[in-house]
Amino acid sequence: MSDDFDLPSALGLPTTLPPLRVPGPDELAASARASALLTQALALSRWADGRTVYEDSDFDAFDGELSDTMEQVWYLAHAVGFVEVDEDSNLASLGPSAEPWLTGGAEAVLELFDEAYTHLVIESLPIEAGEELDLEGVGGATMTALFMARGTGLPLAEFSGMARAAGLEQNMPDRWAAYSAAHGDPALVLLERLANLGAVESDGETARMTPLGAAVMRAQMVDGGFEIPLMPASEDMTAADLVAAVHALTAAELDADTTAWLARRSPVDAAHELLTAAVDANGRVFATTTVAGLDADVTAQWQEVLDTPGLRPYAKLALDQPPAPDDVAWLLVDTLAVTTDPDDPAAVAAELAKAAPAGQEPDLFEHVWRLPHPDAAEALTLIGERHPDKKTAKAARKAAFKAASRR
């Protein structure tokens, strides 16, 4: 990859992504060494050592367990350096990576796992398809999406659809369908292969990366120009770390980390730290919801943020003070940006109805578009696209144009 290649822009992603919690090197290396597919690749390499291997029939005597085709396991063994074959005599011998894999340190093991993962994602589908289907780039596109889904994962149908969409950029639909019917859905074939490697896991409905797979992907993306901070262990998290984790953890993981974090400080300190760390819509919604749920008197901490524009609306609610129209507008934008399903018109309409009585929506939109809120234009655009009432949607679109013009 050239030094001036901009991977984030090529993928249409922001340069800075949510943090990721990664196990330590020794734990990752232990998981890598437990890889079924790499164990099989090494066993095949040891069996081939000293044998002449040229025709497919030369492998007929191998009776070891394989979770993939002989071709795929053999190519993988070559890719990671478990085996080498003399070009003139076709005599196989153990490669230079066999010993480091067995006895090397964590760094050497993880480097080999990275090579295996990269080979399978980039090369294994094209090797399998040959001339029948052009699958170049399909693996990389789908695995990037799976990494972005983090612990939540992707439904198998969605993952399959992404692979198909990527494949149809270079194949006709009937060709894709014929290949899938004959050989199986390429996306699911790749997932099973990577599960045998130890990089992904699936419960039959949803696929997600394992901690090992996510760590490898993170390292590759950081090398490609992304910034993906390492998330501290729960016991080492600051309030800013916890707020940033909102983007990165599942609801269950975030709840566990929040409970542990709160247990290590007083409610007053927790409220002050969280409200100080809330600097964007996600952070404000999480921090204020958490502080509101504290079983303690934190009135003083709410009063401290009455002069903070983004937190003032929440503080007024907590202190039973009547909100100004701008406060209502701010709360609506935060809510639409964070908690509302953008694909659900009823949910969008319901949030707007909480903020403005019927017929008064245009007045609220006048306050929204004037807000110094970075998500104001997007919120108004969402209402304009999704609200079921045409008159309301039109007023929102008009206000969205004004908000966008202010930037």
PERAFEN-V122138 format. One record per residue. RES is the residue in three letters. PHI is phi in degrees with one decimal (* if undefined). D_CENTER is the distance of its C-alpha to the mean C-alpha in Angstrom with 1 decimal. Layout:
# PERAFEN-V122138
res=RES phi=PHI d_center=D_CENTER
res=RES phi=PHI d_center=D_CENTER
This chain:
# PERAFEN-V122138
res=MET phi=* d_center=22.7
res=SER phi=-69.4 d_center=25.0
res=ASP phi=-64.3 d_center=24.9
res=ASP phi=-95.3 d_center=24.8
res=PHE phi=-75.8 d_center=21.9
res=ASP phi=-100.8 d_center=19.2
res=LEU phi=-63.7 d_center=15.9
res=PRO phi=-55.2 d_center=13.9
res=SER phi=-66.7 d_center=16.6
res=ALA phi=-63.1 d_center=16.8
res=LEU phi=-90.1 d_center=13.2
res=GLY phi=69.5 d_center=13.8
res=LEU phi=-121.2 d_center=11.3
res=PRO phi=-66.9 d_center=12.6
res=THR phi=-65.4 d_center=13.7
res=THR phi=-98.4 d_center=12.5
res=LEU phi=-111.6 d_center=8.9
res=PRO phi=-56.8 d_center=8.6
res=PRO phi=-66.6 d_center=10.2
res=LEU phi=-134.0 d_center=9.4
res=ARG phi=-88.3 d_center=12.3
res=VAL phi=-119.8 d_center=13.7
res=PRO phi=-61.7 d_center=16.8
res=GLY phi=-68.4 d_center=19.9
res=PRO phi=-56.6 d_center=21.1
res=ASP phi=-65.6 d_center=23.7
res=GLU phi=-65.8 d_center=21.5
res=LEU phi=-65.3 d_center=19.0
res=ALA phi=-64.4 d_center=22.1
res=ALA phi=-63.8 d_center=23.5
res=SER phi=-65.7 d_center=20.6
res=ALA phi=-63.4 d_center=20.8
res=ARG phi=-66.4 d_center=24.5
res=ALA phi=-84.1 d_center=24.1
res=SER phi=-59.9 d_center=22.4
res=ALA phi=-64.1 d_center=24.7
res=LEU phi=-68.2 d_center=24.3
res=LEU phi=-72.3 d_center=25.2
res=THR phi=-62.3 d_center=28.0
res=GLN phi=-68.9 d_center=29.3
res=ALA phi=-63.4 d_center=29.1
res=LEU phi=-69.3 d_center=31.1
res=ALA phi=-62.4 d_center=33.6
res=LEU phi=-64.9 d_center=34.1
res=SER phi=-65.1 d_center=34.7
res=ARG phi=-64.5 d_center=37.2
res=TRP phi=-64.1 d_center=39.0
res=ALA phi=-76.4 d_center=39.2
res=ASP phi=-54.6 d_center=40.6
res=GLY phi=88.2 d_center=44.1
res=ARG phi=-104.9 d_center=43.9
res=THR phi=-88.7 d_center=44.4
res=VAL phi=-126.6 d_center=41.4
res=TYR phi=-139.4 d_center=41.8
res=GLU phi=-89.3 d_center=42.0
res=ASP phi=-56.1 d_center=39.7
res=SER phi=-66.5 d_center=42.6
res=ASP phi=-66.1 d_center=42.6
res=PHE phi=-98.0 d_center=39.7
res=ASP phi=-60.9 d_center=41.5
res=ALA phi=-79.1 d_center=42.8
res=PHE phi=-73.4 d_center=39.4
res=ASP phi=-117.2 d_center=39.0
res=GLY phi=-76.0 d_center=35.9
res=GLU phi=-75.6 d_center=32.9
res=LEU phi=-131.5 d_center=30.3
res=SER phi=-96.9 d_center=27.1
res=ASP phi=-141.0 d_center=26.8
res=THR phi=-68.5 d_center=29.5
res=MET phi=-57.0 d_center=31.9
res=GLU phi=-59.3 d_center=31.0
res=GLN phi=-66.2 d_center=27.3
res=VAL phi=-67.3 d_center=28.1
res=TRP phi=-66.8 d_center=30.8
res=TYR phi=-62.4 d_center=28.7
res=LEU phi=-64.1 d_center=26.1
res=ALA phi=-58.3 d_center=29.0
res=HIS phi=-64.2 d_center=30.1
res=ALA phi=-61.0 d_center=26.8
res=VAL phi=-93.7 d_center=26.4
res=GLY phi=83.2 d_center=30.2
res=PHE phi=-74.9 d_center=31.3
res=VAL phi=-142.3 d_center=34.1
res=GLU phi=-132.3 d_center=36.2
res=VAL phi=-128.3 d_center=38.8
res=ASP phi=-64.6 d_center=41.9
res=GLU phi=-66.2 d_center=42.1
res=ASP phi=-87.3 d_center=45.9
res=SER phi=-96.4 d_center=46.5
res=ASN phi=60.2 d_center=43.2
res=LEU phi=-86.4 d_center=43.5
res=ALA phi=-88.9 d_center=40.3
res=SER phi=-148.4 d_center=39.8
res=LEU phi=-60.6 d_center=37.1
res=GLY phi=-86.3 d_center=34.9
res=PRO phi=-71.0 d_center=34.2
res=SER phi=-92.5 d_center=30.9
res=ALA phi=-61.3 d_center=32.4
res=GLU phi=-68.5 d_center=33.9
res=PRO phi=-58.4 d_center=31.1
res=TRP phi=-62.9 d_center=28.7
res=LEU phi=-83.0 d_center=31.3
res=THR phi=-124.1 d_center=32.6
res=GLY phi=-74.4 d_center=30.6
res=GLY phi=-76.7 d_center=28.6
res=ALA phi=-60.7 d_center=24.9
res=GLU phi=-61.7 d_center=24.3
res=ALA phi=-66.3 d_center=26.1
res=VAL phi=-64.9 d_center=24.4
res=LEU phi=-68.7 d_center=20.8
res=GLU phi=-64.8 d_center=22.0
res=LEU phi=-68.5 d_center=23.3
res=PHE phi=-64.2 d_center=20.2
res=ASP phi=-58.3 d_center=18.2
res=GLU phi=-63.6 d_center=21.0
res=ALA phi=-65.1 d_center=20.8
res=TYR phi=-60.3 d_center=17.1
res=THR phi=-61.1 d_center=17.6
res=HIS phi=-59.5 d_center=20.8
res=LEU phi=-66.5 d_center=19.4
res=VAL phi=-67.7 d_center=16.5
res=ILE phi=-88.2 d_center=18.8
res=GLU phi=-104.3 d_center=22.3
res=SER phi=-66.4 d_center=22.5
res=LEU phi=-67.6 d_center=22.2
res=PRO phi=-61.0 d_center=24.7
res=ILE phi=-59.9 d_center=27.0
res=GLU phi=-68.9 d_center=27.1
res=ALA phi=-77.5 d_center=27.6
res=GLY phi=58.6 d_center=30.2
res=GLU phi=-89.7 d_center=32.1
res=GLU phi=-69.9 d_center=31.2
res=LEU phi=-153.3 d_center=27.9
res=ASP phi=-90.2 d_center=26.0
res=LEU phi=-109.5 d_center=22.5
res=GLU phi=-63.7 d_center=21.8
res=GLY phi=88.1 d_center=18.4
res=VAL phi=-66.6 d_center=17.1
res=GLY phi=-63.1 d_center=15.3
res=GLY phi=-63.4 d_center=13.6
res=ALA phi=-64.6 d_center=12.4
res=THR phi=-72.5 d_center=11.0
res=MET phi=-72.6 d_center=9.3
res=THR phi=-62.9 d_center=7.5
res=ALA phi=-63.9 d_center=6.3
res=LEU phi=-67.0 d_center=5.7
res=PHE phi=-62.3 d_center=3.8
res=MET phi=-64.4 d_center=1.7
res=ALA phi=-75.5 d_center=3.1
res=ARG phi=51.2 d_center=3.7
res=GLY phi=-68.6 d_center=7.5
res=THR phi=-67.7 d_center=8.1
res=GLY phi=75.6 d_center=7.5
res=LEU phi=-125.5 d_center=9.2
res=PRO phi=-57.3 d_center=13.0
res=LEU phi=-57.7 d_center=14.8
res=ALA phi=-64.0 d_center=16.7
res=GLU phi=-69.0 d_center=13.9
res=PHE phi=-61.0 d_center=12.5
res=SER phi=-63.0 d_center=16.2
res=GLY phi=-64.1 d_center=16.8
res=MET phi=-64.8 d_center=14.3
res=ALA phi=-63.3 d_center=16.1
res=ARG phi=-63.4 d_center=19.4
res=ALA phi=-61.2 d_center=18.7
res=ALA phi=-66.3 d_center=18.0
res=GLY phi=-67.2 d_center=21.0
res=LEU phi=-74.3 d_center=23.3
res=GLU phi=-69.1 d_center=23.1
res=GLN phi=-133.8 d_center=25.4
res=ASN phi=-139.9 d_center=27.0
res=MET phi=-73.8 d_center=29.1
res=PRO phi=-56.0 d_center=28.0
res=ASP phi=-68.0 d_center=30.9
res=ARG phi=-68.9 d_center=30.3
res=TRP phi=-62.0 d_center=26.7
res=ALA phi=-62.9 d_center=28.1
res=ALA phi=-64.7 d_center=30.9
res=TYR phi=-65.7 d_center=28.8
res=SER phi=-63.1 d_center=26.4
res=ALA phi=-66.0 d_center=29.6
res=ALA phi=-84.1 d_center=31.1
res=HIS phi=-121.9 d_center=28.3
res=GLY phi=96.7 d_center=25.6
res=ASP phi=-61.1 d_center=22.3
res=PRO phi=-54.4 d_center=20.8
res=ALA phi=-64.0 d_center=17.2
res=LEU phi=-72.4 d_center=18.5
res=VAL phi=-61.4 d_center=20.6
res=LEU phi=-64.9 d_center=17.8
res=LEU phi=-60.7 d_center=15.8
res=GLU phi=-63.0 d_center=19.0
res=ARG phi=-63.7 d_center=19.7
res=LEU phi=-73.2 d_center=16.5
res=ALA phi=-67.0 d_center=17.1
res=ASN phi=-67.4 d_center=20.6
res=LEU phi=-72.7 d_center=19.4
res=GLY phi=106.8 d_center=17.3
res=ALA phi=-96.8 d_center=13.9
res=VAL phi=-134.9 d_center=12.6
res=GLU phi=-142.4 d_center=14.2
res=SER phi=-145.3 d_center=15.2
res=ASP phi=-101.6 d_center=17.5
res=GLY phi=94.8 d_center=19.0
res=GLU phi=-123.3 d_center=17.1
res=THR phi=-131.1 d_center=13.4
res=ALA phi=-111.5 d_center=11.5
res=ARG phi=-149.8 d_center=8.9
res=MET phi=-78.1 d_center=8.8
res=THR phi=-74.4 d_center=11.7
res=PRO phi=-54.8 d_center=12.0
res=LEU phi=-66.2 d_center=13.9
res=GLY phi=-62.1 d_center=11.6
res=ALA phi=-65.8 d_center=8.7
res=ALA phi=-64.4 d_center=11.7
res=VAL phi=-65.3 d_center=13.0
res=MET phi=-62.4 d_center=10.1
res=ARG phi=-59.9 d_center=10.0
res=ALA phi=-60.4 d_center=13.7
res=GLN phi=-67.2 d_center=13.8
res=MET phi=-71.4 d_center=11.8
res=VAL phi=-63.7 d_center=13.9
res=ASP phi=-61.4 d_center=16.9
res=GLY phi=-85.9 d_center=16.0
res=GLY phi=113.7 d_center=16.3
res=PHE phi=-80.7 d_center=13.1
res=GLU phi=-111.6 d_center=13.5
res=ILE phi=-129.4 d_center=11.1
res=PRO phi=-59.6 d_center=13.5
res=LEU phi=-81.4 d_center=14.0
res=MET phi=-81.2 d_center=14.2
res=PRO phi=-65.3 d_center=17.7
res=ALA phi=-61.5 d_center=19.0
res=SER phi=-51.6 d_center=19.8
res=GLU phi=-71.4 d_center=23.5
res=ASP phi=-105.7 d_center=22.9
res=MET phi=-76.0 d_center=20.8
res=THR phi=-87.6 d_center=22.5
res=ALA phi=-61.9 d_center=22.2
res=ALA phi=-64.1 d_center=20.2
res=ASP phi=-63.3 d_center=17.7
res=LEU phi=-65.3 d_center=17.6
res=VAL phi=-64.4 d_center=17.2
res=ALA phi=-64.8 d_center=14.3
res=ALA phi=-68.8 d_center=12.6
res=VAL phi=-55.6 d_center=12.8
res=HIS phi=-78.8 d_center=9.6
res=ALA phi=-114.9 d_center=7.7
res=LEU phi=-104.9 d_center=9.8
res=THR phi=-71.0 d_center=10.9
res=ALA phi=-59.4 d_center=14.3
res=ALA phi=-67.1 d_center=16.2
res=GLU phi=-65.2 d_center=14.7
res=LEU phi=-65.3 d_center=15.3
res=ASP phi=-62.5 d_center=18.7
res=ALA phi=-65.4 d_center=19.6
res=ASP phi=-65.9 d_center=18.8
res=THR phi=-64.8 d_center=20.7
res=THR phi=-60.5 d_center=23.6
res=ALA phi=-66.1 d_center=23.9
res=TRP phi=-64.9 d_center=23.7
res=LEU phi=-65.1 d_center=26.4
res=ALA phi=-67.7 d_center=28.6
res=ARG phi=-99.0 d_center=29.1
res=ARG phi=-151.9 d_center=30.6
res=SER phi=-71.7 d_center=33.1
res=PRO phi=-57.2 d_center=32.1
res=VAL phi=-65.8 d_center=33.7
res=ASP phi=-64.8 d_center=31.8
res=ALA phi=-61.4 d_center=28.5
res=ALA phi=-62.0 d_center=29.3
res=HIS phi=-62.4 d_center=30.3
res=GLU phi=-66.2 d_center=27.3
res=LEU phi=-66.9 d_center=24.7
res=LEU phi=-66.4 d_center=26.5
res=THR phi=-68.4 d_center=26.9
res=ALA phi=-84.1 d_center=23.2
res=ALA phi=-82.3 d_center=22.3
res=VAL phi=-118.1 d_center=21.9
res=ASP phi=-139.8 d_center=19.7
res=ALA phi=-60.1 d_center=19.5
res=ASN phi=-59.5 d_center=16.7
res=GLY phi=-64.4 d_center=18.6
res=ARG phi=-64.7 d_center=21.9
res=VAL phi=-62.7 d_center=21.0
res=PHE phi=-66.7 d_center=19.7
res=ALA phi=-63.7 d_center=22.5
res=THR phi=-68.6 d_center=25.3
res=THR phi=-65.1 d_center=24.4
res=THR phi=-66.7 d_center=24.4
res=VAL phi=-65.3 d_center=27.6
res=ALA phi=-63.5 d_center=29.3
res=GLY phi=-90.1 d_center=28.7
res=LEU phi=-69.5 d_center=30.5
res=ASP phi=-90.2 d_center=33.8
res=ALA phi=-164.8 d_center=35.7
res=ASP phi=-84.9 d_center=37.5
res=VAL phi=-119.4 d_center=35.3
res=THR phi=-55.1 d_center=37.4
res=ALA phi=-62.5 d_center=37.9
res=GLN phi=-71.1 d_center=34.3
res=TRP phi=-66.2 d_center=33.8
res=GLN phi=-64.3 d_center=36.9
res=GLU phi=-61.5 d_center=35.6
res=VAL phi=-104.7 d_center=32.9
res=LEU phi=-63.0 d_center=35.2
res=ASP phi=-97.4 d_center=35.6
res=THR phi=-93.4 d_center=31.9
res=PRO phi=-50.5 d_center=31.1
res=GLY phi=-70.9 d_center=27.6
res=LEU phi=-102.1 d_center=28.6
res=ARG phi=-54.8 d_center=32.2
res=PRO phi=-60.5 d_center=31.4
res=TYR phi=-70.8 d_center=29.8
res=ALA phi=-63.6 d_center=32.6
res=LYS phi=-62.4 d_center=35.2
res=LEU phi=-62.5 d_center=33.9
res=ALA phi=-66.5 d_center=33.9
res=LEU phi=-96.7 d_center=37.4
res=ASP phi=58.6 d_center=38.7
res=GLN phi=-99.8 d_center=39.5
res=PRO phi=-65.3 d_center=39.6
res=PRO phi=-78.3 d_center=36.8
res=ALA phi=-78.7 d_center=37.9
res=PRO phi=-54.1 d_center=36.7
res=ASP phi=-65.2 d_center=34.3
res=ASP phi=-66.1 d_center=32.8
res=VAL phi=-62.3 d_center=32.3
res=ALA phi=-62.5 d_center=30.7
res=TRP phi=-63.8 d_center=28.3
res=LEU phi=-62.7 d_center=27.3
res=LEU phi=-63.2 d_center=26.8
res=VAL phi=-65.2 d_center=24.5
res=ASP phi=-58.2 d_center=22.3
res=THR phi=-64.7 d_center=22.2
res=LEU phi=-65.2 d_center=21.4
res=ALA phi=-76.1 d_center=18.6
res=VAL phi=-115.0 d_center=16.9
res=THR phi=-107.8 d_center=18.2
res=THR phi=-93.7 d_center=19.7
res=ASP phi=-69.6 d_center=18.3
res=PRO phi=-67.9 d_center=18.9
res=ASP phi=-95.7 d_center=19.8
res=ASP phi=-113.6 d_center=22.4
res=PRO phi=-56.2 d_center=25.7
res=ALA phi=-64.7 d_center=27.4
res=ALA phi=-67.5 d_center=24.8
res=VAL phi=-62.5 d_center=25.2
res=ALA phi=-64.1 d_center=28.9
res=ALA phi=-65.4 d_center=29.0
res=GLU phi=-66.2 d_center=27.5
res=LEU phi=-65.0 d_center=29.9
res=ALA phi=-63.7 d_center=32.7
res=LYS phi=-67.7 d_center=32.1
res=ALA phi=-89.2 d_center=32.4
res=ALA phi=-141.7 d_center=35.3
res=PRO phi=-62.9 d_center=38.3
res=ALA phi=-54.2 d_center=38.9
res=GLY phi=92.4 d_center=40.5
res=GLN phi=-103.7 d_center=39.3
res=GLU phi=-59.9 d_center=35.9
res=PRO phi=-59.6 d_center=37.1
res=ASP phi=-64.3 d_center=38.5
res=LEU phi=-66.5 d_center=35.1
res=PHE phi=-61.0 d_center=33.5
res=GLU phi=-62.4 d_center=36.0
res=HIS phi=-75.8 d_center=34.7
res=VAL phi=-62.2 d_center=31.0
res=TRP phi=-68.7 d_center=31.5
res=ARG phi=-87.7 d_center=33.4
res=LEU phi=-65.2 d_center=30.8
res=PRO phi=-83.4 d_center=29.4
res=HIS phi=-99.3 d_center=26.0
res=PRO phi=-63.8 d_center=23.3
res=ASP phi=-103.6 d_center=21.9
res=ALA phi=-61.3 d_center=25.5
res=ALA phi=-62.7 d_center=25.6
res=GLU phi=-64.4 d_center=22.3
res=ALA phi=-65.1 d_center=23.6
res=LEU phi=-66.3 d_center=26.9
res=THR phi=-62.6 d_center=25.5
res=LEU phi=-60.5 d_center=23.5
res=ILE phi=-63.1 d_center=26.8
res=GLY phi=-63.7 d_center=28.7
res=GLU phi=-88.5 d_center=26.5
res=ARG phi=-111.0 d_center=26.1
res=HIS phi=-66.8 d_center=29.1
res=PRO phi=-70.6 d_center=31.6
res=ASP phi=-86.0 d_center=34.7
res=LYS phi=-62.1 d_center=35.5
res=LYS phi=-66.0 d_center=37.5
res=THR phi=-64.5 d_center=34.8
res=ALA phi=-61.4 d_center=32.2
res=LYS phi=-64.6 d_center=34.6
res=ALA phi=-64.7 d_center=35.3
res=ALA phi=-67.6 d_center=31.6
res=ARG phi=-63.9 d_center=31.2
res=LYS phi=-63.1 d_center=34.3
res=ALA phi=-69.4 d_center=32.9
res=ALA phi=-62.1 d_center=29.6
res=PHE phi=-61.0 d_center=31.6
res=LYS phi=-64.1 d_center=33.4
res=ALA phi=-63.7 d_center=30.3
res=ALA phi=-65.5 d_center=28.8
res=SER phi=-70.2 d_center=32.3
res=ARG phi=-78.1 d_center=32.3
res=ARG phi=-68.5 d_center=29.4
